[in-house]
Amino acid sequence: MNQPVRVLHFLKQLEPGGVETWLLNVLRNIDRERFQLDFLVQTDTPGVYDDEVKALGARVISCPGNPQSPAYAGQLYKAILQAGPYDVIHSHTYLFSGQVMRIAAGLGIPVRIAHTHTTRARSRQTGMMRRLYDTIMRRWINRYATDLICCSPAACELTFGFLPEADARVAVVPCGVDLSRFNVIASREEFRIQLGLPVDALVVGHVGSLSAPKNHDLLLQAFAQVLAQHPEAWLLLVGDGPRRGELEALAVELNIAHRVNFLGLRRDVPQVLQVMDVFVMPSTHEGVPVAAVEAQAAGLPCVFSEAVPADGIAVEAQIHRLSSSDSNSAWADAIIKMAGQFIPVEQAVEKVRVTPLALDYGINILERIYCSGSMR
């Protein structure tokens, strides 16, 4: 029997974010007899997904430290060397992937993938040292990566400096959704009761990290106006992040805290989506957000900002678009207008299935790239 292709993913942590959830779904669904996936993370704090990842036969390898430190490259080299050998290294760390690609080339790893998931520069620093760092990392990506993956053309241009068609190494792979998770959904009424929600309330929902680009301030302010018109309404916020305390305080200030439920990190997002009447994403920046695709697969009407790219839309008739700079009242009106305009889950799932937003599409591309080392 042939040995499996050994793949090492490098990322910050294994928490329920869009990229991490996608990688867990890849691990669940890839042929694990042909591919051995391991995960090297930049922390020694256990992640929410660690236990399931290990149960699926993957290793979680810790390499904590500051990637900006010159010493970190040496730590990373040793961690990869000790955990290996690997046939593939797949880095999900924006421009730091340049350093990862350089180390992997020095270790003789034949397939070296730099993968970008962002359409927003991750640092506000614009000084000379930052520009120099960015330039060096891009040069190393270009020199040492054998393959480049991006979630969208915009992400490719931001991170690598060119559009996908400019380099034959580029593959566009959105973080696709595991549609099998939408086949068996708990009763909407029963799950509302489990969450402490009235079965007949208007429920507005959002899934995403509690961080600045998600623009929760606008969502809370718009919901305050929704609540003024629909006193039975509730807002569900799934996710966690650095702004949770600020957002809880804003909910108190707006006098809506009694109707805003901060659910934290959840592993049952398809079920939580099922209790919503409308899904709202007012982000100022996005790649191709998994949560937006999951909401569509759940048959939900959606109110999206212009930051959600066209690449992330599969069920066009379910989407109402606004600008993140539009007024709170405009968002509130759109939320009320769209609420309850569902389509059957089976129909929504089929609409997503025939697009690159389905998980199988991306797995097929990954398998081809992972196997390409034997042809080099």
C-alpha positions as CSV (number, residue, x, y, z in Angstrom):
1,M,0.0,0.0,0.0
2,N,1.3,3.5,-0.9
3,Q,2.1,5.8,1.9
4,P,-0.2,8.8,2.3
5,V,0.8,12.2,1.1
6,R,1.9,14.1,4.3
7,V,0.6,17.6,4.5
8,L,1.5,20.2,7.1
9,H,-0.9,23.2,7.5
10,F,0.6,26.2,9.2
11,L,-1.8,28.7,10.9
12,K,-2.3,30.8,14.0
13,Q,-4.6,28.5,16.0
14,L,-7.5,26.0,15.7
15,E,-10.4,28.2,16.8
16,P,-13.9,28.4,15.2
17,G,-13.0,31.1,12.6
18,G,-13.9,30.9,8.9
19,V,-10.5,29.5,7.8
20,E,-10.2,27.1,10.7
21,T,-13.7,25.8,10.2
22,W,-13.0,25.3,6.5
23,L,-9.8,23.4,7.3
24,L,-11.6,21.2,9.8
25,N,-14.2,20.4,7.2
26,V,-11.4,19.6,4.7
27,L,-10.0,17.2,7.3
28,R,-13.4,15.6,7.8
29,N,-14.0,15.0,4.1
30,I,-10.7,14.4,2.4
31,D,-9.6,10.9,1.8
32,R,-7.5,10.3,4.9
33,E,-6.1,7.1,3.6
34,R,-4.4,9.1,0.8
35,F,-3.6,12.2,2.7
36,Q,-2.2,12.7,6.2
37,L,-3.0,16.2,7.4
38,D,-1.2,17.8,10.4
39,F,-1.5,21.3,11.9
40,L,1.3,23.5,13.1
41,V,-0.1,26.4,15.2
42,Q,1.5,29.6,16.5
43,T,0.3,29.0,20.1
44,D,0.6,26.6,22.9
45,T,-2.9,27.3,24.1
46,P,-5.3,24.4,23.2
47,G,-7.8,25.4,20.5
48,V,-11.5,24.5,20.4
49,Y,-10.9,22.2,17.4
50,D,-7.9,20.4,18.8
51,D,-9.7,17.4,20.1
52,E,-11.6,16.7,17.0
53,V,-8.6,17.2,14.8
54,K,-6.7,14.7,16.8
55,A,-9.6,12.3,16.8
56,L,-9.5,12.4,13.0
57,G,-5.9,11.3,13.0
58,A,-4.1,14.6,12.6
59,R,-1.4,15.9,14.9
60,V,-1.5,19.4,16.4
61,I,2.1,20.7,16.7
62,S,2.8,23.8,18.8
63,C,5.3,26.5,17.8
64,P,4.5,29.5,20.0
65,G,6.3,32.8,19.5
66,N,6.3,36.1,17.7
67,P,6.7,35.7,14.0
68,Q,8.2,39.2,13.8
69,S,11.1,38.1,15.9
70,P,14.2,37.0,14.0
71,A,14.5,34.0,16.4
72,Y,11.1,32.6,15.3
73,A,12.4,31.4,11.9
74,G,14.8,29.1,13.8
75,Q,12.0,27.8,16.0
76,L,9.8,27.1,13.0
77,Y,12.6,25.4,11.1
78,K,13.2,23.0,14.1
79,A,9.5,22.4,14.6
80,I,8.9,21.4,11.0
81,L,12.1,19.3,10.9
82,Q,11.2,17.4,14.1
83,A,7.6,16.8,13.0
84,G,8.4,15.8,9.4
85,P,9.2,14.7,6.9
86,Y,6.4,16.3,4.8
87,D,5.6,16.2,1.2
88,V,3.5,19.4,1.4
89,I,3.5,22.6,3.5
90,H,0.4,24.7,3.2
91,S,0.7,28.1,4.9
92,H,-2.3,30.3,5.9
93,T,-0.4,33.2,7.4
94,Y,-0.7,36.1,4.9
95,L,2.7,37.6,4.1
96,F,4.5,35.6,6.7
97,S,4.0,32.7,4.3
98,G,7.1,34.1,2.6
99,Q,9.2,33.0,5.6
100,V,7.4,29.7,5.7
101,M,8.0,29.0,2.0
102,R,11.7,29.8,2.4
103,I,12.1,27.4,5.4
104,A,10.2,24.7,3.6
105,A,12.4,25.0,0.5
106,G,15.5,24.7,2.7
107,L,14.0,21.5,4.1
108,G,13.4,20.1,0.6
109,I,9.6,20.0,0.9
110,P,8.5,19.6,-2.7
111,V,5.1,21.2,-2.6
112,R,5.0,24.6,-0.9
113,I,1.7,26.5,-0.9
114,A,1.1,30.1,0.2
115,H,-2.6,30.6,0.8
116,T,-4.2,34.0,1.3
117,H,-7.7,34.4,2.8
118,T,-7.9,38.1,3.2
119,T,-8.8,41.2,1.1
120,R,-7.6,43.6,3.8
121,A,-4.0,44.4,4.7
122,R,-3.5,43.2,8.3
123,S,-1.2,45.9,9.5
124,R,-1.8,49.6,9.6
125,Q,1.9,50.3,9.8
126,T,3.1,52.1,6.8
127,G,6.7,52.9,7.9
128,M,9.8,52.0,6.1
129,M,10.5,48.8,8.1
130,R,7.0,47.5,7.4
131,R,7.2,48.2,3.7
132,L,10.6,46.5,3.6
133,Y,9.2,43.5,5.5
134,D,6.2,43.3,3.0
135,T,8.6,43.5,0.0
136,I,10.9,40.8,1.3
137,M,8.0,38.4,2.2
138,R,6.4,38.9,-1.3
139,R,9.8,38.2,-2.9
140,W,10.2,35.0,-0.9
141,I,6.6,33.9,-1.7
142,N,7.3,34.5,-5.4
143,R,10.7,32.7,-5.2
144,Y,10.0,29.7,-3.0
145,A,6.3,28.9,-3.3
146,T,5.4,26.2,-5.8
147,D,1.7,27.0,-5.6
148,L,-0.4,30.0,-4.7
149,I,-4.0,29.8,-3.5
150,C,-6.4,32.7,-2.9
151,C,-10.0,32.9,-1.7
152,S,-10.7,35.5,-4.4
153,P,-9.0,37.5,-7.1
154,A,-9.0,40.5,-4.7
155,A,-7.1,38.5,-2.1
156,C,-4.6,37.4,-4.7
157,E,-3.9,41.0,-5.8
158,L,-3.6,42.3,-2.2
159,T,-1.2,39.5,-0.9
160,F,0.7,38.5,-4.0
161,G,0.6,41.7,-5.9
162,F,-1.1,40.4,-9.1
163,L,-4.3,38.9,-10.3
164,P,-4.7,35.1,-10.6
165,E,-4.4,35.1,-14.4
166,A,-0.9,36.6,-14.2
167,D,0.7,33.5,-12.7
168,A,0.0,29.9,-13.6
169,R,0.7,28.8,-10.0
170,V,-2.5,30.5,-8.7
171,A,-5.7,28.6,-7.9
172,V,-8.8,30.4,-6.7
173,V,-10.3,28.3,-3.9
174,P,-13.0,29.9,-1.7
175,C,-13.5,28.5,1.8
176,G,-16.3,26.2,0.8
177,V,-19.2,24.9,2.9
178,D,-19.8,21.3,4.0
179,L,-23.3,21.0,2.6
180,S,-23.9,17.7,4.4
181,R,-24.2,19.6,7.7
182,F,-27.5,21.1,6.3
183,N,-29.2,17.8,5.5
184,V,-30.4,17.1,9.0
185,I,-31.5,20.2,10.9
186,A,-33.3,20.2,14.3
187,S,-36.8,21.6,14.6
188,R,-36.7,25.4,14.3
189,E,-39.2,25.7,17.2
190,E,-37.4,23.2,19.5
191,F,-34.1,24.8,19.0
192,R,-35.5,28.3,19.6
193,I,-36.8,27.0,23.0
194,Q,-33.3,25.5,23.7
195,L,-31.8,29.0,23.1
196,G,-34.5,30.6,25.3
197,L,-36.2,32.4,22.4
198,P,-39.9,32.8,21.9
199,V,-41.1,30.6,19.0
200,D,-42.8,33.5,17.3
201,A,-40.2,36.3,17.8
202,L,-38.4,38.1,15.0
203,V,-34.8,36.8,15.2
204,V,-32.0,38.7,13.6
205,G,-28.7,36.9,13.4
206,H,-25.0,37.3,12.7
207,V,-22.0,34.8,12.7
208,G,-18.5,36.2,12.9
209,S,-15.6,37.2,15.0
210,L,-16.3,40.1,17.4
211,S,-13.7,42.3,15.7
212,A,-13.6,45.7,14.0
213,P,-14.0,44.6,10.3
214,K,-17.3,42.9,11.1
215,N,-18.9,46.3,12.0
216,H,-21.1,45.2,14.8
217,D,-21.6,48.8,15.9
218,L,-23.8,49.3,12.9
219,L,-25.6,46.0,13.4
220,L,-26.4,46.9,17.1
221,Q,-27.5,50.4,16.1
222,A,-29.7,49.1,13.3
223,F,-31.2,46.5,15.6
224,A,-32.1,49.1,18.1
225,Q,-34.3,50.6,15.4
226,V,-35.7,47.2,14.5
227,L,-36.6,46.6,18.1
228,A,-38.4,50.0,18.3
229,Q,-40.7,48.7,15.5
230,H,-40.8,45.1,16.6
231,P,-40.7,44.9,20.4
232,E,-40.6,41.1,20.2
233,A,-37.3,41.0,18.2
234,W,-34.1,39.3,19.3
235,L,-30.5,39.6,18.0
236,L,-28.2,36.6,18.1
237,L,-24.5,37.2,17.8
238,V,-22.4,34.0,17.2
239,G,-18.7,34.3,17.8
240,D,-16.2,35.8,20.1
241,G,-13.3,38.2,19.8
242,P,-11.5,41.3,21.2
243,R,-14.5,43.6,20.9
244,R,-16.9,41.6,23.0
245,G,-16.7,43.9,26.1
246,E,-17.1,47.0,24.0
247,L,-20.1,45.6,22.1
248,E,-21.8,44.4,25.3
249,A,-21.4,47.9,26.7
250,L,-22.8,49.4,23.5
251,A,-25.9,47.1,23.8
252,V,-26.4,48.5,27.3
253,E,-26.0,52.1,26.1
254,L,-28.6,51.5,23.4
255,N,-30.9,49.9,25.9
256,I,-31.2,46.7,23.9
257,A,-29.0,44.4,26.0
258,H,-32.1,42.5,27.2
259,R,-32.7,41.4,23.6
260,V,-29.1,40.8,22.4
261,N,-27.8,37.3,23.0
262,F,-24.0,36.9,22.7
263,L,-23.8,33.1,22.0
264,G,-20.0,33.0,21.9
265,L,-18.2,30.3,19.9
266,R,-20.5,27.5,18.6
267,R,-20.0,24.2,16.8
268,D,-23.7,23.9,15.7
269,V,-23.9,26.9,13.4
270,P,-26.3,25.2,10.9
271,Q,-28.7,24.7,13.8
272,V,-28.4,28.2,15.1
273,L,-28.9,29.6,11.6
274,Q,-32.2,27.6,11.4
275,V,-33.7,29.7,14.2
276,M,-33.0,33.1,12.5
277,D,-35.4,35.0,10.3
278,V,-32.8,37.1,8.6
279,F,-29.0,37.0,8.5
280,V,-27.0,40.3,8.6
281,M,-23.4,40.9,7.6
282,P,-22.5,44.7,7.6
283,S,-18.7,44.1,7.3
284,T,-16.3,46.8,6.2
285,H,-13.9,44.1,4.8
286,E,-14.3,40.5,3.9
287,G,-12.7,37.7,1.9
288,V,-15.2,35.1,1.0
289,P,-16.9,34.6,4.4
290,V,-17.9,31.1,5.3
291,A,-20.7,32.4,7.5
292,A,-22.3,34.2,4.6
293,V,-22.3,31.1,2.4
294,E,-23.6,29.0,5.3
295,A,-26.5,31.5,5.8
296,Q,-27.4,31.1,2.1
297,A,-27.2,27.3,2.3
298,A,-29.6,27.5,5.2
299,G,-32.1,29.2,3.0
300,L,-32.0,32.5,4.9
301,P,-32.7,35.9,3.6
302,C,-29.5,37.9,3.9
303,V,-28.6,41.6,4.2
304,F,-25.0,42.1,3.2
305,S,-22.7,45.0,2.9
306,E,-20.8,45.7,-0.3
307,A,-17.7,44.1,1.3
308,V,-19.1,40.6,0.8
309,P,-17.7,39.9,-2.7
310,A,-19.8,38.6,-5.6
311,D,-17.7,35.4,-5.4
312,G,-19.4,34.7,-2.1
313,I,-23.0,34.8,-3.4
314,A,-24.7,31.7,-4.7
315,V,-28.4,32.5,-3.9
316,E,-28.8,35.9,-5.5
317,A,-32.5,36.2,-4.9
318,Q,-32.0,35.9,-1.1
319,I,-29.6,38.8,-0.9
320,H,-30.2,42.5,-0.2
321,R,-27.2,44.7,-0.6
322,L,-26.3,47.9,1.3
323,S,-23.2,50.0,1.8
324,S,-21.5,49.8,5.2
325,S,-21.8,53.6,5.1
326,D,-25.5,53.6,4.7
327,S,-27.6,54.9,7.7
328,N,-28.8,52.8,10.6
329,S,-32.4,53.3,9.5
330,A,-31.6,52.0,6.0
331,W,-30.2,48.8,7.5
332,A,-33.1,48.5,9.8
333,D,-35.6,48.9,7.0
334,A,-33.7,46.2,4.9
335,I,-33.7,43.8,7.9
336,I,-37.4,44.2,8.4
337,K,-38.1,43.9,4.7
338,M,-36.1,40.7,4.2
339,A,-37.0,38.9,7.4
340,G,-38.9,35.7,6.9
341,Q,-38.3,35.4,3.1
342,F,-36.9,31.9,3.3
343,I,-36.4,29.4,0.6
344,P,-36.4,25.6,1.3
345,V,-33.0,24.4,2.6
346,E,-32.9,21.6,0.0
347,Q,-33.2,24.2,-2.8
348,A,-30.7,26.5,-1.2
349,V,-28.2,23.7,-0.8
350,E,-28.4,22.7,-4.4
351,K,-27.8,26.3,-5.5
352,V,-24.6,26.3,-3.5
353,R,-23.6,22.8,-4.6
354,V,-23.1,23.8,-8.2
355,T,-20.7,26.7,-7.4
356,P,-17.1,26.9,-6.1
357,L,-18.5,27.6,-2.7
358,A,-19.2,23.9,-2.1
359,L,-16.5,22.2,0.0
360,D,-16.0,19.4,-2.6
361,Y,-14.8,21.9,-5.2
362,G,-11.9,23.1,-3.1
363,I,-11.0,19.6,-1.9
364,N,-10.6,18.4,-5.5
365,I,-8.2,21.2,-6.2
366,L,-6.3,20.6,-3.0
367,E,-5.9,16.9,-3.7
368,R,-4.5,17.7,-7.2
369,I,-2.0,20.2,-5.8
370,Y,-1.0,17.9,-2.9
371,C,-0.3,15.1,-5.4
372,S,1.7,17.3,-7.8
373,G,5.0,16.8,-5.8
374,S,5.5,13.4,-7.4
375,M,5.5,15.0,-10.8
376,R,8.1,17.7,-10.0
